[in-house]
Amino acid sequence: MPRSVNHVASRAKRKRILKLTRGYFGARKNVWTVAKNTWEKGLTYAYRDRRNKKRNFRALWIQRINAAARLEGLSYSQLMGALHKAGIEINRKVLADLAVNNPAAFKAIVEKVK
C-alpha cells in the first residue's frame, strides 16, 4: 500500500513561513531550512527586544531630565531626591516630556522643589 503524505498541509506550512521571510537577504528568503531558522531566531530577538525597549526608553528619559535639570543648576539625582522629598509623584516619562516640550512647566516644577 502506498504511503499517504499530507502534501497540502506541509506545503501550506512552508509557504506561510516563506511568506513571512519575504524581503530577507539571499537564501534567508527562499531556502526553506535557512528561512525557517532565520524566522525563528527573529522571534527570539523580538521577545528579547520588547524588554530592552523599556530599558532604552527609561535611559533616554533620564538623560533628558538630567540635561534639563543641569540647566536649572541641579543634577538628575538631586532633582529626583528633591521631588521625592517634596512628595511630588511624577514619573520619568512625563518629566522628560515636559523637559523637552514644555520647559516653562519643567522650570516651575524645579522651582517648587528647590
Secondary structure, DSSP 8 states (H G I E B T S, - for coil): ------HHHHHHHHHHHHHHTTT-SGGGGT-HHHHHHHHHHHHHHHHHHHHHHHHHHHHHHHHHHHHHHHHTT--HHHHHHHHHHHT----HHHHHHHHHH-HHHHHHHHHHH-
